[in-house]
Amino acid sequence: MVNGTVTFDITWDNSWNLETLGAPYHWDAAWTFVKWRECNAPISVPWTHGLLDTSFAAHSFGSLEPTRSDGFSVGIDSMPFNNGAMLRRVTNGLFPTQPYQTITLKLTNLPATGDYDIRVFGVEMVYVPQGEFLLGGTSERSAFNINGLPVLIKSEDAIQLNYGNSSTSLPDSFPKGYKPFFCMKYEISQGQYCDFLNTLSGTAPNLLFANEYNNYRNRVQSGGTPPDIYFSDRQDRANNYMNWTDLLAYLDWACLRPMTELQYEKACRGNGSYVQDEYAWGSTDITPITLISTPENGTEVAQNPGANCRYSANGLTGGDGGSGPIRVGIFATASVTSKQEAGSSYYGIMEMSGNLWEYAVIGHNLAAHNQYDGRWGDGYLDTLGYANTIRWPFPNVATNNGSVYKALRGGNWNSGINDLRVSDRYYHYHRYNERGYWSGGRGVR
């Protein structure tokens, strides 16, 4: 740290920028943000979220460039608080591996002198461009439809939809997926959730810690050396035992937001055609992973031929074995050449079918959901560690009943194949706020 600046190295693998190379004209990026606290501060003192200088000249990005979260122009995050930078590759192309780039960010709220514990976080994201897409289906359970057919979403205007024997109306403020957004490339990992817990203060970490070590392949535990009290020896494994409260807290802390059901389907299907009963990769072909390589240290891969999804409750052979989620992005190896082989969505977003349920803001005309307008978190939580961004649909944390319904989409490692289908909404009225061995999540921006 020098005069309020933070310098660090960043890299991530399996990256791309296809903005000028062909459809779907999109890219991946790393949402990058900073938290800081005085070194001698007691654990009860909360971390401060770093605010970026709005002058581009104050920063240095190496061979990366910041791309605004609205996706239309290059620049620092467009929210008033300037609470992070969305960094993408400058050069168009595919980047399986990349050297580290040195980044310097100028913070406006970091004192120029003093001793501070500074932490930089990066979340891999995928840009989902603006455009029309098909929502819903014909045979999937409770799928959105109009007159029994998939719906062409061609704007963010208010819309009337059918589902099952009911109908719903969504206001123009409710995010429908037509406008561009970034979606987390992977489900929240156990390492990412530990990073989150380790920057919370007071009793907040205890309230948001599931304490399910070694149950259904969850390896998050406490008892580490401060300030890294929470840790996992399987950092890249998807984090299960998350409830709606946990997910919203993580997303608010990371300046992200919960996705809606409509955004989920857009992120899966893109602007491609509708395939009846399709999975996130656009076909009905699916093979469960049953054999995993050893050791599970972040390099493990599926060993049984053709595996592209974690589902069907089968216990894993090899690695740590057992029943539960697997490493995020495990099917995207150098040898695969298609979405189906990689188990990825149209845009390259991983595990949208299988592994862990995706929590989403329900697309129904309920008061608590209609108020949701897609605003981002600001990096700060309330004194208990809960999300507090206005107009988000919060559960009642004092009861097991979530009070506010949310949808579960995409199935999980314990699911049958119906649950994994892109437009299947059998669990669109998920009521409870429990921490399940099947539940995880990701956010958008």
N, C-alpha and C positions, 0 to 999 in steps of 0.2 A: 504494500500500500504506500503510495506517494501522493501527497496533496489531494486526498480524497479520491484517488483512482485505484482501481483493482485490476491487476494483471494476472492472467491465467492462461493455461493451454487447454484446447478443446479439440476433440475428434470424435467421430462416430462412423461406423461401418454401414455397408449396404445403403448408400446414399445415392440420390439422383437429382438432376434438374433437367426436365424435359420441356421447359417453357417454349423453346423454339424448334424442338426436334420432332414433334408429332403428337398426336392425341395420346393421352388426355391432357397434354400441355400443363403439367403440374410439377411439383417438386416436394422434397422433404426438407425439414429444417429442424433446428434445435431451439426450443424455447428456453432462454437463458436468463436467470435472475439471481439476485444476490441477497443474502441475509447477513446482518452483522450485530455484534454485541461486545461491550467492553470485556476485556479478558478477566478482570477481577470482579465482574458482576456476579452476584449470587444467582443460583439456579431459578429463583423466583422472578428474575427480571426477564421480560420477554425480548426476543430478538427483533430487530428493526428491519423492515423490508427496504432494500436499497432503491432509491429513485434516480433514474438516469437523467443526465444533462440532455437538454433538447437540441443542443448544437452537435451536428455530426462531426465537426472538426475536433470535438473534445474526446472522441473515441478512436480506437484503432481496431480494425477487424481482420487483418491479415488477408488471406485469399477468400474470406467469406464476406457476405454482405447482409445487412439487416433488411428484412422484408416486412412491411407493415402487416398487421394481423388481418386487415381487410383484403390483403392479397393484391391490391391494385397498384401500389407504388412502393418504391424502396424508401425506407425510413425507420426511425425509432417508433416503437409502439405508439399508436395514435390516441390512447387514453390520456386524460389529463395528468394522471400520476406518473406516466412514463415508467412503468414498473417492470420492464424487461425488454429484451431484444430477441426477435425471431431471426435466427441466423441461418442462411442457406448458402449453397455453393454458388460462386459467381459464374463458373464455367458450366455450360450445358454438357450433359453426358451422364454416364453411370460411374459410380465410385465405390467399388466393393470394399476397398480399404483406403484410408487417407492418412497422411502424416498429421501430427498435431499442428494446430494453428495458434499463434499467440494473440490473445485478445486483451485490449485494455478498455475498461469502461470507467467513465467519470460519473461519480455519484454526487448528487447535490445535497444529500443529507448525511454524508459520512464526514466526520471532522477531519481536518487536514493533519492533525497530530494526535498522538495517543496510541495505546496498545489495544487492538481489537481482534476478536475472533471473527474471521470472515469466511463465509461459505458460499460457494458458487454452485448453482444447480442447473442441470440441463435435462430437458425432457424432449425426446424425439417426437416430432410431429409430422403429419402429412397434410399438404394443402389440398383441399377439396374445392375445385373451382366452381364459380357461379354457373348455373345452367339448369335446364329442365331435366327431370328424371321421373321414372315411373315408381309410384308408391303403391304398396299393397299387392294383393293377388286374388286368385279365384277359388282356390281350394284350401289354402292355409287357414288355420283356425283363427277366427275373429279378425281376419285381415282387413285392413282399410280397403274400401272400394267405393265406386260410384256405379250404380246399376249392375253390380256384380263383376265389374271389371277393374283392373288396376287404374290408378288415377295419375294423369299427367300433371305434375306440379310444375307450373310455368311462371310462378311469381311468389312473392311473400304476402299476397293479398289474403284477406279472410276467406275461409273455405268451409264448405259443408261436406262431411264425409260419412260414409256408412261403415259399420263393423258389426258382424253377426246380425242380430235382429234390431240393432240400435243405430243411432246416428249421433254425430257430434259436430259442433261448429267451433272453429278455431279463429281467433281474431288476427288481424294483420300483424300485431306485435309478437305473436308466438313464432319462434324460429321453425321454419318449415324445410330448411335444407336447400332452398333455391339459391340464396345468397352464399358467397364463399365463406368457408371456415377452415380452420385447422383442426385435425383430429389426432389424438395421441396414436402413434404408430403401434404401440404395445399396451397391453393392460398394465396397470400399476404393479410394479414388481415389489418383492419383499424388501430389497435394498432401498428402493425409493420411499417406501413407507417408513422404514427405519430413519432415513434422512429427515423425513417430516417430523416424526416423534421427537427426534433429538434436538429440534429447534423450538419445541414448545416449553412453556414454563409452568411452574406451580403444579397443580393437580391435573392439568390438561392431558399430559401423556398417559396417565393411568386411565382416564376416562375413554381414551381413544385406542387403547391397547387391548387386543382381544385375549391375550394370554393363552394361546392354543398351541404352544410349542409341541412339535412332533405329532400333532393330530392332522390327519389327512394332508401330509406333506407340507404343513406350515412350519417354518423354522425361525419365525420371529421370536426373539426372547429378550428379556431384560437382564440387568446385572453386569453390563459392561462398565468400562472406565469412563467417568464423566469427561467431556460432554457427550460421548458416544455410549449412552446407557443402553440403547436398544440396537440390536444387531441381528444379522442372519448369515449363516454360512451358505445360503443358496440365494444370493442377492438377485439373480436374474429370473428366479421362479415367480410366476404370477402370485400376487398376494390375495389369499382367500380370507374368509372370516371378516369381511368388511360389510358393514350395514350402510344404510343410506346416510346416516349421520357421519360416519367415518369418511365416506366418499366426498360428501359436500365440504367437510372440513379440509380435506386434502386439496380439493380443487380451489377453494377460497384462498388457502395458504399459497398455492402455486399460481394464483392469478389466472386460473382457467375457469371453466363453467361446466355444468352438467349438460349432456346432449339431450335432445328430444328424440322421441321415437322416429320422427320423420328424418332427422339428421342421421340417425342410425342406418336407416334404409338407404339414404343417399350415399353414405360412406361405404356401404357394402356394394350396392348395385351400380353406382355412378350413373352415367347417362346411357348405359347399355340397355338392351332389350330385357323384357321380363321372361324368365324361364320358370314354369310352374314347379313349385316345391324346391327351388334352388337354394343352395347354401351360399355363403358369402363370396365364393369364388365363381359363381355364375353357372354352376352345373349341379346335377343331382348325383354325381360320383363322389364317394366318400369312403375313406379307409381309416379305421381307428389305429392310433399308435398303441402297440402292445409290448414292444421291446425297445429299451433305451440304452444308450452306450454308457460305459463306466469310465471315469467317475463323473458325477454330476457337479461340474465345477464351472459352468458357463460355456463349455465347449461341447456338451452332450448333444447327440442327434438321435433321431429315430432310426432304429435298426431293422424294423420289418418293412419289406418293400411296399412302396406306394402310400405309406402313412401320410396323411395330411390333416388330421384332426384328432383332438383329445376329447373323447366322449364314450358313452355306453358303459360306464362304471367298471370297466375291466381294470384289474390291478396291473401295474407295470412290472415287467421282468427286467432285471438289469438295473444299473444305477442304484438309487436309494430304494427302488421298488415301491410297492404299495399303491393306494388309491388317493388321488388328489390331482392338483394342477401341475403343469410342467413349465419348463423355461419358456419365456415369451420369445416368439420368433424362431422357435426350434426347427420349423420345417423349411425356412428360407436359407438353404445351403447353396454353395457355389454350383452344384450340379443340376439344380432345378431350372426349368425353362418356361414354366407357366404358372398362372395364378393357382390353378388346381393343385399342382404339385407342391406349391409353397403354402397352400391353405390361406391365401391372402385375398383381400377384397379387390375390387376393380382398381382402386388407387394404390394398392400395396400396403394396406392396413392389415395387421396380423391378428389372428384368432378372434375375428368377429363372429365366427361360428365355433362353439366349443370352448373348452378349457375352463372359463368362468363366465357366469351370467354377466351381461352388460346392464347396469342400471340406467334407465332413461326417464326423462320427464314425460309423463303419460300424455298422449294426444287426445284428451277428452275435455269437454267443456265443463270442467269443475273449477270453482272459483279460485282455489289455490294454485291451479295450473295455468289458467288463463292469464293470470297476472305475470307469469314468467315471460320475460322479454329478452333473455339471452345475454344479460350484462355479465361482465367478467368479475371474478373476485379481485380484491385489492391487496392481497398478501397478509391481511390481518384477520384474526379471529376474536371472538369475545373472550371474557375472562375465564370461561370454562374450557376454551379450546374449540368451540363450535363455530360453524360458518355463520356469518351475519350479514351477507350481502342482501340488500333489499330485493324483494320480488322473487326470491328463490323459494321453491316449495319445500319448507322444512317439516320434518317429522316432529312428533311430540316425544322428546327424549325421556320424559318421565314415565312413559308407559311402553309396554311391548307393542301396542298398536301403533303403527306408523302415523296414524291420523291423516296423513296425506299419502294417497296412493302413488305408486311409481310403477313403471313397467320393467319386467325382466325380459331381455331380448338375447337371442343367439345361443341359448343353451349353455351347458357346462360339462365338466368331465363325467358327471353322473347321469347325463341326459340321454333320452332316446332321440332318434333322428328327427322326429317332428319338431322338437324344441329348437333345433339348430337352424331351421329354415329362416331365410331373411325376413319374410313377411308374416311369420307365425306369431300370434299375439295371445296365446293361451294364458299367459301370466301377465296380461296387461293391467290387471287390477291387483297387483301384489300389495298386500295390506301391512304386513308385519315389518318391524324394524330390527329383526334378529340378525345376529352375525352367523351366517351359514357357512359350512365348509365348501359350498358351491358358489359363493358370491364374491365378486371383486369389482372391477370397474375401471373406467378411463374417462377422460374429459376432452372437451373441445375448447376452441378459442376463436 
